[in-house]
Amino acid sequence: MAARPLYRISFLQQGELWELYARDIFQSELWGFIEVEGVVFGDDTKVVVDPGAEKLRRTFEGVSRSYLPMNAIVRIDEVEREGTPRAVKAEGNVTAFPGAMHWPPREE
């Protein structure tokens, strides 16, 4: 039997680049959002604790489904094995895709 796919999702969250691993992702019925289910965290037996990974673990503790805005997503990869979730300061030239244009009202 084939193993369930595992996805690495990178997205911007309040000036940080968050990287999660999840089992299921799909287009949401809420327009402009991606649904993420089955968030996977590494084993809890490590002696050294990464503060970024621990922050994500606390944030998503008890969450069964999360809705991420499409314009915040930087990248989605299907990976073979799980890595360490990260929350790092977003630096460099990474920026969110522009949203809808707001045109000035027409004069009649």
N, C-alpha and C positions, 0 to 999 in steps of 0.2 A: 504494500500500500504506500502510495506517495505521501511524503510529509506535507503538512499544511504549509502554505507559503508564509514567509515572514517579511515584513516591510519595514524599512527605515524611513521615517518621515521627518524632514527638517523644515521648521517653520519659525517665523519671527513672532516674538511675544514680548512686548514692552521693552524694546531695545536689546533683547537677547535673542540668540539663535538656539532654539530648543530642538533636540534630536531624540525622537522616541522610536521604540520598536513595537509593532503591533501585528496581530494575526489577520485582521480584516480591515480593509478600507474600501469605501465605495462612495459614489455620488449620492448626496443627501437629497431628500425630498424638499428640504429647505433650500431655496435657490441661492447659489453662491457658496455653499458649504460642502465640505467633505466629511463623511462620518468615519470615525476611527473607533474600532472595538477591539477588545482583547489586548490591551497594552501589556507588554511583557517587560519585566525587570529581571536583572541578574539574580544570582543566588545571594542569600543573606548571610552566608558564612564567612565573608571576607573580613579580615581584621582592619584593613585600611578602608575608610569610608570617603567616597568622593562627594564633596558638598553639593555639586551640581546635580549628580544623580540622586542624592538624597532629597534635594529640593523637588525634583520631578516626582519622586516616589510619594512624597507627602501631598503634592498638588493633585495627583491622580489617584490617590488612595480612595477606594470605594466608588470610583467612577466606572460605570459599565459601558458608557458610550460618550464620545466627545465629538463636538462639531467644530471643525476648524474652518475659518474663512479661506476661500481659494486664494485671495490676494495676499495672504500671509504665508502660504506654502512656498518654500524655496525649491524643494526637491523631494521626490518619492522614489525609493529604490527597493527592488525585491532582492533580498539577501539570503545567503545560505545559513548563516548562523547569527546569533544575537551578539551585539556589542554592548558597550556601556552607554546608557542614556546620558545626554549632556545638556547643560544649560550654560552657555558661554556668552560673553559680551559680543554683540554683533559689531564687527569692525570691518573696514574695507569698503568695497563697492557693492555690497549686497543691498538691494533695496526692493521693496514691494512693488508689484506690477501696478501701474496707475489704475484707479477706479473709473467710474462713470464720469463723463464730462458734464459739468453744469453750465449750461449756456445762459447768457443774460436774457431777460425777457425782451420780446420784440416790441418795438413801438408801433402802434397802429395809427 
